[in-house]
Amino acid sequence: MTAAVLAAPSAADKPGVRRRRMSLGTPISYMAALVVVGITLVPILYVVVSGFRTSAQINTAPVAWPHPWVVSNYTAILTSGTFWTFVMNSSIIAVVATGLAVVCGAMAAFALARYSFKGREALFSLFMVGLLFPASVASLPLYLWLHNLGLLENLMGVAIPEAAFSLPITIFILRPFLRAIPAELEDAAVVDGTSRLGFFRRVLLPLSRPAITTVAILSFITSWNAYLLPLLVFNNQNHYTLPLGVATFQSTYSQDTAKILAFAALSMLPALLFFMLAERRIVGSLTGAIKG
């Protein structure tokens, strides 16, 4: 009798109750998703669409559809060499910083995940402390260090520190992936005559591709959007990155609101396109890992 009572399903576990919960939860989830998408996309759409208006139209009606559509704001920026100089500088810094962060972070995570040595956890904790401090805390000593090394007004003076600031999160994400790979794979590779570095390059890195893709995206976006460090390093406008270029363009054309919004929209476009393409790569990598 007691067993029958214990085995009897509660009212909350009945199929009808579960279906009603799902029917109520689904619209709420969709509404929450729509609110988040709206909060994220509406400001971006406003900036992009307002770039096709004139400053007079924006001053008359701040929120309105372009009538007529003004393409000259975008064409004037795209045909100027200054904008492409900013894009090139940002691209070089982001690519170098991402490459250094991924390579150095993967090797450090490999040592911290697959090697046993005294002080390993203390060293890992030291890297994790870097997650607690923003770059602004180290601005003054970093500026003095770059000045002594002669890296001011040099793109590498931004790329190398950006890679260093990305190391903690890179190691934090990669270490569990590298640690979770079974030791039997390493033993089999050693039996086949593969060295530890060969095992790292041929086995661990391909299996950790989703995590590597994730840290590469984070490092690239962080470097692309960096503002404080380029502001410390660069005084010459020819070395400016896109975030600095937006600030400079805004101060130069402070009366032309439409052109400023057009410049801001074009500055957002490369990072948004990269993130969209990279997000598909993450999903594909995770799907391949699950199927494997």
Buried (B, 14 or more C-beta within 10 A) or exposed (E): EEEEEEEEEEEEEEEEEEEEEEEEEEEEEEEEEEEEEEEEEEEEEBBBBBBBBBBEBBEEEEEEEBEEEBEEBBEEBEEEEBBEBBBEBBBBBBBBBBBBBBEBBBBBBBBBBBEEEEEEEEBBEEBEEBEEEEBEEBBEEBBEEBEEEEBBEBBBBBBBBBBBBBBBBBBBBBBEBBEEBEEEEBEEBEEEEBEBEEBBBEBBBEBBBBBBBBBBBBBBBBBBBBBEBBBBBBEEEEBBBBBBBBEBBBEEBEEBBBBBBBBBBBBBEBBEEBBEEBEEBBEEBBEEBEEE
